[in-house]
């Protein structure tokens, strides 16, 4: 009896607990059923909005990228070791500020070499200028001397002719006809001989010039065309000499014929004539010699032009050397990389001691006082996007904030593959709040509609909505919508101005169901 008594107590307790749980569960079920019955008969809780006039704007929402309008990537024009960099990312810079210095030792050596070449060129120019002056003075003195000699010879020749004429007057009555013919023939001979002498003298002169031009051409002081012209002049003058010799031969033949006709007359005046002719010929020869010497002196004037051309060439050499010096000096200035804009350093790609290479930026600077937001839009939206148009910009980095800006530039050409065109919006950035690389949401109003009846978008589902009537019931209606934006629908048919439409319900609605405006739990 005592052994099973404890187990009996446990059994009674378990049975009692089970009975209590069954009783509690039945009570909860009855309470829940009562609440459901109460709710079933209660009005539905809804939120409403009044249908009325509303401006509905059609917007084009795009995504754009923030870009700096001016990005400067500083890289050297020639390879060299970086000796110093004065900025890091985030540092502000101004135009002309020295940011990077490249080792100048190699360029310094080039500058010294070019300066030495310039000094040598100036020295050669000075020497040539002195030689030109000396040559000009010598040539001018020789010309003046030969002119004086020609004047003297001309006077002697004139005197000889005058003497011969005085002597011949005594025999003039006897040999008038014969002497006239003789003088004519002798004059022709003299003229032809003078032509030969003149042609030979000119030929000698042209040969001297040709030899000089060939020498100067070999030294590089005259162009090839000058040498060719001098040789051509020699050939032409050789032909002139031959023609003069032929004329001289013809004149001699005429003299022989005249002498044959006038032998008798010459016998009388032979002694006097020979003496007079000898003196006249001597004076004429001296005159011809003096004239030839003058022409030779004048020919030397060509040397003056050669000297001038030489000086001109040496001046050009000096100018070229000076240009080389300036070029190397410019290279020295290029070894200091300076900012060309006011901005912020956004990238530093090297340190002191690194090798800087042309085309590889060492420092990147971006202008941040104002920025571009670049976006792409479909081609069919192009009529609605134009410069000066106001747009609204939002950033995920600044939730709830928007900023107005204006379209600055529109690309008139679209991408043939994507059929999208780009445009840029100018975004003021006085506090440098916005940064290049950010993504921006760009909204552009393309058109607007003055809707007589408009309802919130959440009120319309599958072209139907519920209207809360004055008797407290809801009526389901089919509506015809028109324009829309992200907040409203324009209702063309189905709702009148001033009617209340259900925008939110806390339980499914049925046509004709009771409803009241309020919150869950019956709170109004």
Secondary structure, DSSP 8 states (H G I E B T S, - for coil): -TTTHHHHHHHHHHHHHHHHHHHHHHHHHHHHHHHHHHHHHS-EEEEEEE-EEEEEEEEEEEEEEEEES-EEEE--SS-EEEEEE---TT-EE-TT-EEEEE--HHHHHHHHHHHHHHHHHHHHHHHHHHHHHHHHHHHHHHHHHHHHHHHHHHHHHHHHHHHHHHHHGGGTTTSHHHHHHHHHHHHHHHHHHHHHHHHHHHHHHHHHHHHHHHHHHHHTSS-HHHHHHHHHHHHHHHHHHHHHHHHHHHHHHHHHHHHHHTHHHHHHHHHHHHHHHHHHHHHHHHHHHHHHHHHHHHHTHHHHHHHHHHHHHHHHHHHHHHHHHHHHHHHHHHTEEE-SSSEEEEEE---TT-EE-TTS-SEEEE--SEEEEEEEEEGGGGGG--TT-EEEEEEGGGTT-EEEEEEEEE-SS--TTT-EEEEEEEEE-TT--S-TT-EEEEEEEEEEEEEEEEEEGGG-BTTEEEEE-TTSBEEEEE-EEEEE-SSEEEEEES--TT-EEEEEESS---TT-BEEES-GGG--
